Amino acid sequence: MDSQAKYGCLARGEGGAYLRMPTGVGYREKIWDHAPGQVLVEEAGGIVTDSRGEPLNFGLGRTLGENYGVIAAGKEVHAKVLAAVQMALKEEKEKAKA
């Protein structure tokens, strides 16, 4: 399913959260995959941030180069999803150090 369809489903209340986390070294999300979807979700009352809880920055060219991942969810669950993602990233980082 295309990113825009996923954002549309989330905006209609047909999903709980939409996550995009980087998987490859050097890969950056493209702005055209997320800018329209962010508008849809936010107009429906949801929140879209990166995994640090920062707003997506669409002003740096073709990619979301300053953002790390994308988390979109309803206002009532976004903080919980963000906390879970941050905990998982922390555990992954600690595991890599060991």
N, C-alpha and C positions, 0 to 999 in steps of 0.2 A: 504494500500500500504506500502510495506517495506521501511525502511529508505533509503536504497541504491537506490531504484527506484525513490524516491523523489529527492535525490541528482542528479541522472541521468537526470531526467526531467528538473531540474533547470539548470544543465550544458548545456543541449540542447536548452535552452531558452524557455522551455515549462512551465514556472512558474515565479512568481515574487520574492518570498521569501519562505524560509523554516524555521519555528520556532519550537523549542522544549523548553518549559519552565517547570521547576519542578512543579509537582502537589502534590506529597506526601512527607511527612516528612521522611527524610532519603534516599529517592530514588536518585540514581546518574546514569547519562547516562553511558553506557558502551562504551569503546573505539572502539570496533569492529563495533558498529553501526554508527560511525562518521568518523573514520580515512580515510577509502577509499573514502567516499563521499567528505570529505574536499579536497582531492587531485583532484577529478573530477571537483569540482566547481572552485577551484583556477586555475587549468590548463585551464579552459574555460573563465577565466578572472574575476571570482567572488571573494567574500570575505566571510570567515567564522570566526566568533568570538563568545564569550559568550555575555550575556546581558550587561556586563560592557565594551564591546569593546575589551576585552583581547583575545589574541590567545588561542585556545584550547590547553590544556596541556595533552599530551598523555604519559608523562613519570612518572606517579604516580601509576602505577598498572592497574587494570582492569577497573577503572572508571575515569570519568572526575571530580574527587572529588574537585578540586580547581576551577572549572568553574561553572557558574550559568546559565544554559540554553545554547541554541545554536541558533545562527542567521546566516543563509546563504542567500546571495542575490547577485545580480549583483553589480558590482563596482559602477554603477551610482545611485543605490537606497539604498545600504547598510546603509549609514549614516542616511538616513531618517527613515528607518525601525528601526535602533538602537535607534534613538532619540524617536520614538513613543513608543517603548517597555520600555525605561527608564522612560518616562513620565507616562506610565500606572503603572509601578511598584511603582513609587513615590506616585501616587494617591492612590494606594492600601494600601501602608504603612501608609499614612496619615489617610486613612479611618479606618484602624485597630486601630490606636491610639485613635480615637474619641469615 
